[in-house]
Amino acid sequence: MNDLEKFCEGRMTARQVKLVKVLDCSESYPDGLPDEIRHFVNLEELDLGGNGFTQVPDSVWALTKLKRLYIDNNQLTEFPHQICDLTDLEELSITANYIASIPPEIKNLTKLKWITMAQNRFSTLPEEFAELPSLTQVGLSHNLFTTIPQSIPENVNMILLSNNSISLLHFPRCTIERKIELCENPLIIVSKDKPTLFGDRIVAVLEGKIRLDIDCNGELPLSTHLYTNIETCVWEKP
């Protein structure tokens, strides 16, 4: 029994509720979230995963001190725009929904450090996504991207893009060391002679900054005139 259930049953006082920082409501409310959650005004972490929500209940948006919000494995078809008003948010996960776009107001989340949007229907990111100053990790695996998004903030050091439809590599600018995971993408670039097929792992460092991790059964981009800035390329058998 979580603290919300205890409060609804009268087993917690309003004063006690104000002391709660973390609340796990995952896989517990398929028929809807009790409106009493709005009384957890000092909540910093909330897990709403696996409830089958088609919309996040309005009472959640009263929790303005949230730092970590997890809405995985629901039935959302739109990114809840109210998330952009949670300006203390540092971690956000909306994995395994049906979301295809993010509103430009995402730029309001200036404290956001980590976001994962895997297993959705994204094919692009808004330009405003590049304006997130604190973001360091982005999870975009199992989506519909055909190229690496160019609106990734420069301070991001890890981008997870496995299981998309990326065939051409065009790297966004960065000034720090960055790892990009591209496993299970149909990478195809014709070299000067002919395409080269690899089913092994390639790890490359581009311009001394980008660590590229590829593990796929596609055709590896090896065109020397396109990748003149590759400093090291290590072919590792899996």
N, C-alpha and C positions, 0 to 999 in steps of 0.2 A: 504494500500500500504506500503510495507516494504522499507527499505533504498536501497536495491539492485535494486528494480524497479525504485525508484526515480533516482538513479544514471544512470541507463540505459536510462532513459528518459531525462537526462540532467538537472534534478532538484536538483542535489547535485554536488558539486565540488570535485575534487580529494583531496583537503585539508580537506573538511568536511568528506569524506569517511574515512580518516585516524584517525578520532576521534571516529568512531563507534566501540563499544566494544561487543555489543550483536546484533545478527541478527536471526530473525525467518523466515526460508524459508520452513516451514512445509506445506504440502498439497498445494503447489503453483506451482510446476514445474514438472508436469508429462511428459513433452516433453524434459526435460533436463534443467540443471542449466546454466544461462548465464555465459560466460567466464569472464565477468567483476567482478565476485566475488573475483578474485585474487587480486584486488586493495584494498580490505579491510584488509590491512596487519597487523593492530593492533587488529583484532577481537579476542575476548577471549571466546565467547560463540556462537555456531552455532547449530541450529535445522534444520535438513533435513528430519524429519519424514514424512511418508505418501506420498511420491512422486513416489513410485513404481520403484525406482532405482534398476537396476540389478548390477550396479557398481557405486561407488562414483565417481563423476566427477573429473578429474585430477586437475582442477583448485583449488579444495579445499585444496590440499596438499601444496599450496603456503602459506597457513595461518598458519605459524609455531608458532604463539603465542597463539593458541587455548588452553584453559584450560577446556572447557566443550563442548563435542560433542555428539549430539543425532541423531542417524540414525534409529530410530524405524520405524516399519511398512513399510518396503520396501521389495524388492525381492532379497536381497543379498544371494548368495549361498556360498560365501567365505569371510573370515575375511579379510578386506582390509589391506594388509601388510604395507601400507604407514602410517597407524595409529601409528605404532611402532616408527615412526620418529618424532612424535609430543611429544617431551620430556617434555613439560610444562603441558601436559594433566593431569587433576585432576579428572574429571568425564567423564565416557563413557557409553553410552547406545546403545545397538544394539538389543533391544527387538523386537520380532515378525519379524524375518527373517528366513532364511533356512540354517544357518551356523552350521557346524559340528565340526570345529577345529579352534585352535588358533595357530599362528606361535610362535616358541620359542623366537623370537625377542620381544615378549610382555614384557620381562624383562627390556627392555629399558625405560619403562614408570615408572621411579622411583618416580614420584610425584603423581601417580594415587592413589586416595583415595577411589573411589567408582566406581564399574562397575556392570551393570546389563545386562545379556545375556539371559533373560527369553524368552520362546516361540521360541526356536531354535531347533537344533538337536544334541546338545552336549551330549556325553556319557563319555568323559574323558577331563582332562585338562593337558597341558604339564607340565613337571617337572619345567620348567622355571617360571611358574606362581607363584611358591612358593618364587620366588626371588623379588617380588614386595614389597619394604620395607615400603611404605606409605599406603598400602591398608588396609581399615578397614571394608568395606561392600561389599558383593558379592551376586548378585541376579542370581540364576540358576533355578528358578521355570519353570515348563512346559518344561522339556527337557527329555533326555533318560538315565539319570544316574541310575545305579543299586546299587551304594554304594556312601557314602559320599567321595568326592574327597580328596585324601591325599596330594595333592599339594596346599592346601590352606595355605597362609602365616600365621605364628603364630600370627601376630598382628591383624588379622581380628577378629572383635567382633560380627559380624552378618553374617550368611549364610542363604539365603532363598533357600530352596530345595523342596518346595511343588510341588505336581503333577509331580513326576518323577516315576521311577520304583524301588525305593529303598526298599529292603526287609531285608537286613542284615546291622546292624549298626557297623561300625568300625570307631571310632573317630580319626581324625588327632590330633597331638599334639598341645597344645596351652599353653601359659603362662599367659593369661589374661582371664577375664570373657568373655564368648562367648555364644551367643544365636544361636541355630540352629533350623530353622523352617522346619518341615517334614510333614506338613499336606497333606492328600490325597496321601499317599504312601502305598504300600502293605507290611507293615512291618510284617514279619513272622520269628520268632525264636522259635523252640520247647524247652519248659522248661523241667525240669527233669520228670515231670509227664505227662503233655499234653499241647498243645497250649491253650492259653487263649485268647478269643475274646473280644475286647472292641470297642465300637463305641463312646467313650467319650474322653475327653481331658486328657492327662497325661503331667505333667510338672515335670521334674526331674533335679537335679543338680548333675553332675558327677565330682568327684574329686574337688568339691568346685569351679569349674571354668565354666563348661558347663551347660547352661540352655537349656533343650531339650523341644521343644514345638511340641506335636503330636496331631493331630485331624483327625483321619482317621477311616475307617471302616475295618481295617485290623486286624491282630493278633499281639498283643503287645509283644515285646521281654522282657520276664520276667525271663529268666534263671538266677538264683542266682549265678551259678558258672561262668557265663560270665560277670556279672555286680556286682562284689563284691565291687566296689568303689563308688556305688551310696550312697550318704550321705542322701539325702531326696528325697522322691517321693510323690507328692501330686496329688491325683485323683480328678479332678474338673468336676462336671457335667456342660455341656454347658448351 
